């Protein structure tokens, strides 16, 4: 539905319950990226990648780094 602002509290709640939830971490990274918050997205993505380095969303890391360089 692309309602990213509404998804973020749900993802945060899932991470409160289980801070090592890879799906919630990667979902949070994707959501923050869509909201134009690359620094926060990178933190979430790195946390997810520390748990699963083969995560499909790993391709997003260079994109986020590029966005941060442009800021």
CNS distance restraints for C-alpha pairs under 8 A (distance, minus, plus):
assign (resid   3 and name CA) (resid   7 and name CA) 6.40 0.50 0.50
assign (resid   4 and name CA) (resid   8 and name CA) 6.32 0.50 0.50
assign (resid   4 and name CA) (resid  31 and name CA) 5.57 0.50 0.50
assign (resid   4 and name CA) (resid  32 and name CA) 7.85 0.50 0.50
assign (resid   4 and name CA) (resid  34 and name CA) 7.14 0.50 0.50
assign (resid   4 and name CA) (resid  35 and name CA) 6.89 0.50 0.50
assign (resid   5 and name CA) (resid   9 and name CA) 7.77 0.50 0.50
assign (resid   5 and name CA) (resid  31 and name CA) 7.92 0.50 0.50
assign (resid   5 and name CA) (resid  35 and name CA) 7.55 0.50 0.50
assign (resid   6 and name CA) (resid  10 and name CA) 7.49 0.50 0.50
assign (resid   7 and name CA) (resid  11 and name CA) 6.31 0.50 0.50
assign (resid   7 and name CA) (resid  31 and name CA) 7.50 0.50 0.50
assign (resid   8 and name CA) (resid  12 and name CA) 6.12 0.50 0.50
assign (resid   8 and name CA) (resid  28 and name CA) 6.61 0.50 0.50
assign (resid   8 and name CA) (resid  31 and name CA) 6.87 0.50 0.50
assign (resid   8 and name CA) (resid  32 and name CA) 7.94 0.50 0.50
assign (resid   9 and name CA) (resid  13 and name CA) 6.10 0.50 0.50
assign (resid  10 and name CA) (resid  14 and name CA) 6.24 0.50 0.50
assign (resid  11 and name CA) (resid  15 and name CA) 6.27 0.50 0.50
assign (resid  11 and name CA) (resid  24 and name CA) 5.50 0.50 0.50
assign (resid  11 and name CA) (resid  25 and name CA) 7.63 0.50 0.50
assign (resid  11 and name CA) (resid  27 and name CA) 7.21 0.50 0.50
assign (resid  11 and name CA) (resid  28 and name CA) 6.12 0.50 0.50
assign (resid  12 and name CA) (resid  16 and name CA) 6.22 0.50 0.50
assign (resid  12 and name CA) (resid  24 and name CA) 7.85 0.50 0.50
assign (resid  12 and name CA) (resid  28 and name CA) 7.73 0.50 0.50
assign (resid  13 and name CA) (resid  17 and name CA) 6.42 0.50 0.50
assign (resid  14 and name CA) (resid  18 and name CA) 6.12 0.50 0.50
assign (resid  14 and name CA) (resid  19 and name CA) 7.64 0.50 0.50
assign (resid  14 and name CA) (resid  21 and name CA) 7.55 0.50 0.50
assign (resid  14 and name CA) (resid  24 and name CA) 6.55 0.50 0.50
assign (resid  15 and name CA) (resid  19 and name CA) 4.41 0.50 0.50
assign (resid  15 and name CA) (resid  20 and name CA) 7.13 0.50 0.50
assign (resid  15 and name CA) (resid  21 and name CA) 6.44 0.50 0.50
assign (resid  15 and name CA) (resid  24 and name CA) 6.52 0.50 0.50
assign (resid  15 and name CA) (resid  25 and name CA) 7.38 0.50 0.50
assign (resid  20 and name CA) (resid  25 and name CA) 7.71 0.50 0.50
assign (resid  20 and name CA) (resid  48 and name CA) 7.74 0.50 0.50
assign (resid  20 and name CA) (resid  51 and name CA) 7.38 0.50 0.50
assign (resid  21 and name CA) (resid  25 and name CA) 6.23 0.50 0.50
assign (resid  21 and name CA) (resid  48 and name CA) 7.93 0.50 0.50
assign (resid  22 and name CA) (resid  26 and name CA) 6.06 0.50 0.50
assign (resid  22 and name CA) (resid  48 and name CA) 5.22 0.50 0.50
assign (resid  22 and name CA) (resid  51 and name CA) 6.91 0.50 0.50
assign (resid  22 and name CA) (resid  52 and name CA) 7.40 0.50 0.50
assign (resid  23 and name CA) (resid  27 and name CA) 5.86 0.50 0.50
assign (resid  23 and name CA) (resid  48 and name CA) 7.88 0.50 0.50
assign (resid  24 and name CA) (resid  28 and name CA) 5.87 0.50 0.50
assign (resid  25 and name CA) (resid  29 and name CA) 6.24 0.50 0.50
assign (resid  25 and name CA) (resid  44 and name CA) 5.48 0.50 0.50
assign (resid  25 and name CA) (resid  45 and name CA) 6.52 0.50 0.50
assign (resid  25 and name CA) (resid  47 and name CA) 6.95 0.50 0.50
assign (resid  25 and name CA) (resid  48 and name CA) 5.39 0.50 0.50
assign (resid  26 and name CA) (resid  30 and name CA) 6.24 0.50 0.50
assign (resid  26 and name CA) (resid  44 and name CA) 6.66 0.50 0.50
assign (resid  26 and name CA) (resid  45 and name CA) 5.67 0.50 0.50
assign (resid  26 and name CA) (resid  48 and name CA) 5.85 0.50 0.50
assign (resid  26 and name CA) (resid  57 and name CA) 6.93 0.50 0.50
assign (resid  27 and name CA) (resid  31 and name CA) 6.02 0.50 0.50
assign (resid  28 and name CA) (resid  32 and name CA) 5.98 0.50 0.50
assign (resid  28 and name CA) (resid  41 and name CA) 6.95 0.50 0.50
assign (resid  28 and name CA) (resid  44 and name CA) 6.43 0.50 0.50
assign (resid  28 and name CA) (resid  45 and name CA) 7.93 0.50 0.50
assign (resid  29 and name CA) (resid  33 and name CA) 6.07 0.50 0.50
assign (resid  29 and name CA) (resid  40 and name CA) 7.37 0.50 0.50
assign (resid  29 and name CA) (resid  41 and name CA) 4.15 0.50 0.50
assign (resid  29 and name CA) (resid  42 and name CA) 6.63 0.50 0.50
assign (resid  29 and name CA) (resid  43 and name CA) 7.72 0.50 0.50
assign (resid  29 and name CA) (resid  44 and name CA) 5.13 0.50 0.50
assign (resid  29 and name CA) (resid  45 and name CA) 5.27 0.50 0.50
assign (resid  30 and name CA) (resid  34 and name CA) 6.21 0.50 0.50
assign (resid  30 and name CA) (resid  41 and name CA) 6.84 0.50 0.50
assign (resid  31 and name CA) (resid  35 and name CA) 6.24 0.50 0.50
assign (resid  31 and name CA) (resid  41 and name CA) 7.66 0.50 0.50
assign (resid  32 and name CA) (resid  36 and name CA) 6.32 0.50 0.50
assign (resid  32 and name CA) (resid  37 and name CA) 5.17 0.50 0.50
assign (resid  32 and name CA) (resid  38 and name CA) 6.66 0.50 0.50
assign (resid  32 and name CA) (resid  40 and name CA) 6.62 0.50 0.50
assign (resid  32 and name CA) (resid  41 and name CA) 5.05 0.50 0.50
assign (resid  33 and name CA) (resid  37 and name CA) 5.45 0.50 0.50
assign (resid  33 and name CA) (resid  38 and name CA) 5.35 0.50 0.50
assign (resid  33 and name CA) (resid  41 and name CA) 5.56 0.50 0.50
assign (resid  33 and name CA) (resid  64 and name CA) 7.68 0.50 0.50
assign (resid  37 and name CA) (resid  41 and name CA) 6.19 0.50 0.50
assign (resid  38 and name CA) (resid  42 and name CA) 5.99 0.50 0.50
assign (resid  38 and name CA) (resid  64 and name CA) 5.51 0.50 0.50
assign (resid  38 and name CA) (resid  65 and name CA) 7.88 0.50 0.50
assign (resid  38 and name CA) (resid  67 and name CA) 6.71 0.50 0.50
assign (resid  38 and name CA) (resid  68 and name CA) 6.54 0.50 0.50
assign (resid  39 and name CA) (resid  43 and name CA) 6.54 0.50 0.50
assign (resid  39 and name CA) (resid  64 and name CA) 7.47 0.50 0.50
assign (resid  39 and name CA) (resid  68 and name CA) 6.82 0.50 0.50
assign (resid  40 and name CA) (resid  44 and name CA) 6.41 0.50 0.50
assign (resid  41 and name CA) (resid  45 and name CA) 6.03 0.50 0.50
assign (resid  41 and name CA) (resid  64 and name CA) 7.49 0.50 0.50
assign (resid  42 and name CA) (resid  46 and name CA) 5.94 0.50 0.50
assign (resid  42 and name CA) (resid  61 and name CA) 6.72 0.50 0.50
assign (resid  42 and name CA) (resid  64 and name CA) 6.31 0.50 0.50
assign (resid  42 and name CA) (resid  65 and name CA) 7.72 0.50 0.50
assign (resid  43 and name CA) (resid  47 and name CA) 6.25 0.50 0.50
assign (resid  44 and name CA) (resid  48 and name CA) 6.29 0.50 0.50
assign (resid  45 and name CA) (resid  49 and name CA) 6.06 0.50 0.50
assign (resid  45 and name CA) (resid  57 and name CA) 7.86 0.50 0.50
assign (resid  45 and name CA) (resid  58 and name CA) 7.59 0.50 0.50
assign (resid  45 and name CA) (resid  61 and name CA) 7.25 0.50 0.50
assign (resid  46 and name CA) (resid  50 and name CA) 6.05 0.50 0.50
assign (resid  47 and name CA) (resid  51 and name CA) 6.75 0.50 0.50
assign (resid  48 and name CA) (resid  52 and name CA) 6.20 0.50 0.50
assign (resid  48 and name CA) (resid  53 and name CA) 7.76 0.50 0.50
assign (resid  48 and name CA) (resid  55 and name CA) 7.77 0.50 0.50
assign (resid  49 and name CA) (resid  53 and name CA) 4.47 0.50 0.50
assign (resid  49 and name CA) (resid  54 and name CA) 7.27 0.50 0.50
assign (resid  49 and name CA) (resid  55 and name CA) 6.44 0.50 0.50
assign (resid  49 and name CA) (resid  58 and name CA) 7.07 0.50 0.50
assign (resid  53 and name CA) (resid  58 and name CA) 7.49 0.50 0.50
assign (resid  54 and name CA) (resid  58 and name CA) 7.12 0.50 0.50
assign (resid  57 and name CA) (resid  61 and name CA) 7.86 0.50 0.50
assign (resid  59 and name CA) (resid  63 and name CA) 7.52 0.50 0.50
assign (resid  60 and name CA) (resid  64 and name CA) 6.25 0.50 0.50
assign (resid  61 and name CA) (resid  65 and name CA) 6.25 0.50 0.50
assign (resid  62 and name CA) (resid  66 and name CA) 6.09 0.50 0.50
assign (resid  63 and name CA) (resid  67 and name CA) 6.25 0.50 0.50
assign (resid  64 and name CA) (resid  68 and name CA) 6.23 0.50 0.50
assign (resid  65 and name CA) (resid  69 and name CA) 6.32 0.50 0.50
assign (resid  66 and name CA) (resid  70 and name CA) 6.42 0.50 0.50
assign (resid  67 and name CA) (resid  71 and name CA) 6.59 0.50 0.50
